[in-house]
Amino acid sequence: MEIFNEKESVEYQRQIELIYRPEEATLKDLECLLELIREYPYCQNFRILAAKIAHDNGFKDKETLLRKAVLYSSNRNRLKSFVMEELNVPVPKGFSLESLYEPVTEFKKEHEEETTPTEKQPDIYSEVMDSLLSMKENKDKLQNQIEHTDSNASPTAPKPAMARGLEWSIVNDFIKDEPSINKPLNYDPENKKNYEDLAARSGTMDKEFASENLARILVKQGKSKEASKIYKRLILKYPEKKTYFVKLINELQ
């Protein structure tokens, strides 16, 4: 079975010949090379040879071909030396260009005769299996770590209850410091029910606003000093809201 058809074989042999004699390239050779580049866009040898031929023969688009060759080249210094300077490719002893035109099938046959059966196949298979086993072990370890992390995280879940205890500690401290609250000077008996409703409702408020609502009730009752104390304690509990509470304290003064 032939690797290339007759036309492709001639084209590839011609490209090899041009590597040694780029000055003999014609516009037709460049067009043929560009067609091969379109078929094999990632072959850097085709692109470098096209840039060399276009540069040496002054063909159009030589700068474009050179820029693309730079993008696909694995060694830009060698590319520059190959394209910009005279080609200096060592020719093997006894080499002739006519030998390039030997049928590809004969080359393949000779190559197969020289090649001995791969003795390292069992080693390669063993390496692949070891790699797969290692990947599976790493996956199992990762899964165990995730499960262990999840199991350790569960005891710390009831943080809201702890936070709620800290919240109400402010209220308890205030009650301890101020066991009794006198009626304000501007106390209105008709609004007694409203004040009681506010106090009752504040007990069911969200934990973040419970003590702040108590301070507001004290403000309504004329207890600005006591409200300021609560705001100052809230600053210690919630330093990120310091600006907000300081503003409320200033409004009471």
Summary of the structure (lengths in Angstrom):
residues: 253
radius of gyration: 43.5
end to end distance: 99.9
largest distance: 121.5
contacts: 579
relative contact order: 0.05
helix: 75%
strand: 0%
